[in-house]
Amino acid sequence: GMQVVYIYDLTSKKIVKTLLGHSCDVMSIKYSASGDHITTAGISSQDRTIRLWNTKGEGSIHEEGHKKLVTHLSLCGNKIASSCQDNVIIIWNYESGAQLRRLPPLPGTIIALT
C-alpha cells in the first residue's frame, strides 16, 4: 500500500517531497486554495487521522477525532470539514488543528463534502 504522499514538480516531473506519517494507505488529499497546505486522511480504521502539512512537507499536525474511517475532506478558508463512516462531520481549525465543532450523526450516507 501507499502510506506516503508524494509532491511532484509538474515542470520537471520529479518528486520534490515525500510526506510520511500515515499508518495505512491515504484515502483523501486536499490542497488549500493558496496551495500552501495539504490535508490528508488515512483509509483504514486503524488510521483515523487527519494530517495537516505545509507544501514543504514540514510540520505535520496529526488529529484524531473520528471513531471510524475518515471518508471525506473539504477545505474552506482556515477550516477543514471531515466526515467518517458513522456519518459524523467534524469542523477543524486549519491553523491549529483544533476541533471547532462536531455535528451529530446524520441519517443516511455522506457521499461528499464540498
C-alpha positions in Angstrom: 0.0 0.0 0.0 0.9 3.7 -0.2 1.3 5.2 3.3 3.0 8.2 1.8 2.1 11.3 -0.2 4.4 12.5 -3.0 4.6 16.1 -4.1 5.7 16.4 -7.7 7.1 19.4 -9.6 4.9 19.4 -12.7 7.6 21.0 -14.9 10.4 18.6 -14.1 8.0 15.7 -13.4 10.1 14.8 -10.4 9.2 14.1 -6.8 10.2 17.1 -4.7 8.9 16.0 -1.3 7.7 12.8 0.4 5.2 13.1 3.2 5.4 10.3 5.8 3.1 9.7 8.8 0.0 7.7 8.0 0.0 4.1 9.2 -2.1 2.9 6.2 -3.0 3.9 2.6 -4.1 7.5 2.1 -7.8 7.9 1.2 -8.1 11.7 0.6 -5.8 14.6 -0.2 -6.9 18.2 -0.4 -4.8 21.3 -1.3 -5.7 24.7 0.3 -6.8 27.4 -2.1 -3.5 29.2 -1.6 -1.6 26.0 -2.4 0.4 26.4 0.8 -1.1 23.5 2.8 -2.2 19.9 2.2 -4.6 17.9 4.2 -4.6 14.0 4.1 -6.7 11.3 5.6 -5.9 7.6 6.0 -8.1 4.9 4.5 -8.1 2.3 7.4 -10.0 2.1 10.7 -6.5 1.7 12.3 -5.6 5.2 10.9 -8.4 7.6 11.6 -6.1 10.5 11.5 -6.2 13.8 9.5 -2.8 15.3 8.9 -2.1 18.9 8.0 1.1 19.7 6.2 2.7 22.7 4.6 3.7 22.1 1.0 7.4 21.9 2.1 6.3 18.7 4.0 7.1 20.3 7.3 5.0 20.5 10.5 2.5 17.7 10.2 -0.3 18.2 12.7 -2.0 14.9 13.4 -5.5 14.9 14.6 -7.7 12.1 15.7 -11.4 12.8 16.2 -13.3 10.2 14.3 -14.2 6.8 15.7 -14.3 5.2 12.2 -12.7 5.5 8.8 -12.4 9.1 7.6 -14.2 9.2 4.2 -14.2 12.8 3.0 -12.3 16.1 3.4 -13.3 19.6 2.4 -11.3 22.8 2.9 -12.8 26.3 3.1 -10.6 29.2 4.3 -9.0 28.3 7.6 -11.4 25.4 8.2 -11.5 21.7 7.4 -14.6 19.6 7.4 -14.2 15.8 7.7 -16.7 13.0 7.7 -16.5 9.4 8.5 -18.3 6.1 8.1 -20.6 6.7 11.1 -21.9 9.9 9.4 -20.3 12.3 11.9 -18.9 15.6 10.5 -16.1 17.5 12.4 -15.1 21.0 11.6 -11.4 21.8 12.4 -9.3 24.9 12.5 -6.6 24.5 9.8 -4.0 26.6 11.6 -4.1 24.9 14.9 -5.8 21.5 14.2 -8.3 22.3 17.0 -11.7 20.7 16.7 -14.2 23.6 16.4 -17.5 21.7 16.1 -18.7 18.1 16.0 -22.1 17.5 14.3 -24.2 14.6 15.4 -24.5 11.6 13.1 -26.6 12.4 10.0 -29.2 10.0 8.7 -28.1 8.2 5.5 -24.7 8.0 3.9 -22.5 11.1 3.4 -21.3 10.9 -0.2 -19.4 14.1 -0.5 -18.3 17.3 1.4 -17.9 20.5 -0.7 
